[in-house]
């Protein structure tokens, strides 16, 4: 299993657009074989940070999902939420492997 952690810098004035963007990506990850663990948004105080975590069974499975970017109409539409609203200022992806409890 590989987990992608996405660190976002967001525009706090566009939080509703970011939530729309996030809902679409949660749906698309699930539709294309991944498990989305959710988006984590600012809860208190002023903040421009958000996180997302999702997993695929392997890096190869993730790469099949990523191959749809820029081609699949649903992926293009989800990205357009970000592009039109400006809700994402920047983002960075990190790939991790989980160490889970055995009991």
Buried (B, 14 or more C-beta within 10 A) or exposed (E): EBBBBBEBEBBBEBBEBBBBBBEBBBEBBEEBEBEBBEBEBEEEEEEEEBBBBBBBEEEEBBEEBBEBEEEBEEBEEBBEBBEEBEBBEEBEEEEEEEEEEEE
